[in-house]
């Protein structure tokens, strides 16, 4: 069972998302929060696997809340919710530790699929909108690019193969099929890649590839 939390200051949005998630027999909404500070309190009081977090909220916004949630002893995965008029916040949310983001007008079935994917350790970087937004708002500086290139250069050739597919948003299963590997082996590679690159999740690893300006 995936234990979920919905974080949004709009009561109607919270209700709608909660009803949607509760319609899936494999998902249980264990907490709701009205802003970032409330989300921290709820995530501390309840074990949460996946949190859907709005970006613009009072007291503490979704970006700050994501950083705080990911720093908890038992951090939930975070999916940031946004609308097209909040595009400028997407990269900041992902860099803060979010495992991906969804537009609020995303098809309900895709929202449920996203929760399952993120809970299983994948990232929601694959939608075309996500790539476009990150490309638009992620401006690479040379010092950052050089540091990223150095980190990636320390990976083994096979780890670079895995990272290239990971950066495209492929799941562990997809990477395993593409490279003719066992999924358990891919998971081990991904774990070592994250440790070597000094990042906490797959999205940040993909952003590091973009920082480096590399085509692996």
N, C-alpha and C positions, 0 to 999 in steps of 0.2 A: 504494500500500500504506500503510495506517495503522499506525504503529508505536506500540504500547501498552505501558504499564507497570501492573502490579497491585501495590498497596501495602496490606498488611493483616498484622497480627501473628498471625492465625489461619491456620495452614498449610493446613487443609482449605478455607477460603474462598479462599485464594490459588490452590490447585490447581484448585478448581472454576471460578473465574473465568478462569484461564489456559486451561483446557480449552475453556471456552465460547468465548472470544475466538479461540482457535486453530482452532475449527471454521468460522470465517468466512474464506473465501479472501482477503478484502480486508484482513484484520487480522493483524498479526504481533506477538506478545508478545515484546518485546526485553529486558525487565527485570522483575524482581520485587523487592519490598522488604518488610522486616519492620516498619519503623517510619518516622517522618518523616525522621530523619537519614539512614537508609539510602536513602530515596527521593531525597534531594538528591544523594547520592553517585552513585546509579544514573543519575539524569537528567543529571548532569554527564558521566558516562562514555558514555552512549548518547543518541542523538537520539531523543527521545520526542515523539510528536504528541499523545497523549491518555493521561492518568494517571487510573486509578480509585483513589481514596484513601479509606481508612477514616477515621472521625473519631477514635475512641478507640484510641490506641496508646501504648506505652511510649516513653520518652525524648523524643519529639516527636510531638504529636498531629496529626491531619489538618488542623486549621485553621492551625496554625503552619507545617506543611509546605506547605500551599497558598500561603501568602504567600511562602515561600522559593522554591517552584517557579516562581511567576509572576514572580519577580524575576531569574530566570536569564537569561543573554544570549539563549538560544533557549528561551523558556518553553513548556512543554507546556500544552495545555488540561487542565483538571482537572474531573473528575466526582467529587463527594464521595459516599461510601457511608455510609448511616446506617440505623438502625432506629427504630421509633416511640418507644422509650424514650430516644432521643437527639435528640428534636425541638428542644430548646433550642439545639442547636449549628448548626442549619441556616442561620439568617440569618447567623451569624458566618462560616460557611464561604463563603457566597455573597459577603458583603461583603469577604472576604479575597481574592477573585479567582476563586473556582470558577465554572465555566460552568454549573453545575447540580448536581443530586444525584439519587441513586437510592436507593430503599429496598432493603434486601438481599433481600427476598422478591419483587422485581420479576421479571416473566416473562422468561425468558432471551432471547426474541426482542426484547423491549423494551430489554434491556441492549445488545444488538448494535445496535439502531436508534439508541440514545442515543449510542453511540460514533461512529457514522457522522455523526449530526447535529452533534455537537460538533466533530468533526474538520473538518466543512464550514463551521464558523463560526456555527452556530446555538446556541441555549441550551436547557437542559432546565428551563425555568421553567413550562412549560405544564401539567404534571399537576395535577389538582385538589388532590392532597395538598400539592404545593409551594405553591400559592396559600394554602391554609389555614394551613400552618405559618408562612409569612412574615407573614401577617396577624396571627397569634397572637403572634409573638415580636418583631415589628418595631414598636417604640414610637416614635412621632414626637415630637420636641421642637420647639418653635417656632423657635429659632435655626436648626436644621437645615432645617426646612421653608421658612423664609424664604430661606435660601441656595439650596436646591433650586429654589424658584420663580423666583429671579433667573436661575439658569443656564438653566432651561427657557425662560424669557421671551426669551432672546437667540437662540433658534432661529427659523428662518423658518417660515411657516405650513406649507409642504410637509414640512419636517423634523419638525414637531410631528405631522403626520399619520402619518409613518413611525414616530416614537417611540411613538405611541399603540398601533399594531399590534405593534411590537416588545415593548412592555410587557405585551402579552397573550400573548407567547410565540410569535408568528408567525415563520415562517422568512422569509428573503429572497424566496423564490419565492412564498410566500403573500402577502406584502406587495405584491409586484409585481402579482399577480393582482387584489388588492383595490383597488389604486390605479391600475391601468391603466398601469403603468410597466415599463420594462425591468429585469430583475434586476440588470444591471450598474449601472444608475442607483440602484437601491435600495442596493447595496453602497456606492456613493459617499456617499449620504446617511447611511448608518449610520456610516461612517468619520468624517464631519464631525460627526455627533451625539456620538459618543464623545469626540472631541477637544474639542468645545465644552463638554461636561458634565464633562470632566476625569476620565473613568472609563476602565477598561481593557477592559470587555467588556459584552455585551448585558444580562447579569443585573444588573450594577451600575447600568446605565442604567434598567432597570425599577424597581429599588429606589429610585432617585432620584425617579422619578415618584411612588412611594408616599410618600417623604419629603415631597414637595411637597404631598401631599394633593390632587392634581389629578385630574380626569377629563378627559382630552384629547379 
